[in-house]
Amino acid sequence: GENVEQHPSTLSVQEGDSAVIKCTYSDSASNYFPWYKQELGKRPQLIIDIRSNVGEKKDQRIAVTLNKTAKHFSLHITETQPEDSAVYFCAAMEYGNKLVFGAGTILRVKS
Amino acid sequence: GAVVSQHPSWVICKSGTSVKIECRSLDFQATTMFWYRQFPKQSLMLMATSNEGSKATYEQGVEKDKFLINHASLTLSTLTVTSAHPEDSSFYICSAQSSQGAFYGYTFGSGTRLTVV
C-alpha cells in the first residue's frame, strides 16, 4: 500500500518568513495529493490540493508543487502569520480512494 | 458546501461499555465513509472504509468485532466502539465522499473525543 513520509516534524519560522513542508510517497499510481491544516481538537481543514496531471498550484500565500518522477510534493507558505501556526498533514490517495496521511508537521510562527 | 455532522463531539464512558458515534452528511449523499482514529500528537490512521449498503472493509490490525460500522443509508454512518477500554481513548473522525459525478474530495466530520475511564 501507499506510504507517505513527511518532513520536518516541527518547523519554527519568524512571522513574514516562508515555510516549506515536504512529503514523499511510494505508490506511483497515486494521483491526488491534498494538504490539511489541523488545529488542536478540530477537524482537518483542506487548504490546497493537487492532482497528478498538474505540477504546481497556487492559492494566495499557499502553493503546492508536485514532482511525479521523484514522487514528492511540497507545501509552500509565504509571508507567514501567527494564525498559520497549526499542524499540517500531507496525504496521498491510494487505491479505493483511501487517503494515506503523513505524520504531520507542527508549524510555529513566531511574532 | 458539503457538510458532515458528527456526534457526539466528546464522550466519557466507563470501561466495558459501548459508545456509538454518528456521522451524517447534511447536503449530499455519502456513498463512501472513511473512519479514522487519531491519538494525541499523531497522524490520522484509517480504521475502515464503508460503502452504503455493504459491509465495511477494515484496515489491517483493526478488530471488526470491536469497531462496528454501519452505513445503512446514504446520509448516515455509525461507528460503535464495543467493550471500550482505556486504550481505545482517542479522537475518532469520519470522512465522507460522494461518487456522484466527478471526484468531489473528502468532507470531514468534526471529530469525537472518546475518553474511557
Interface residues (C-beta under 8 A of the other chain):
Chain A: Y32 P34 G41 K42 R43 P44 L46 D49 F89 G96 N97 K98 L99 V100 F101 G102 A103 G104
Chain B: T32 F34 Q42 S43 L44 M45 L46 T49 T57 F91 I93 S95 Q97 F103 G105 Y106 F108 G109 S110 G111 R113
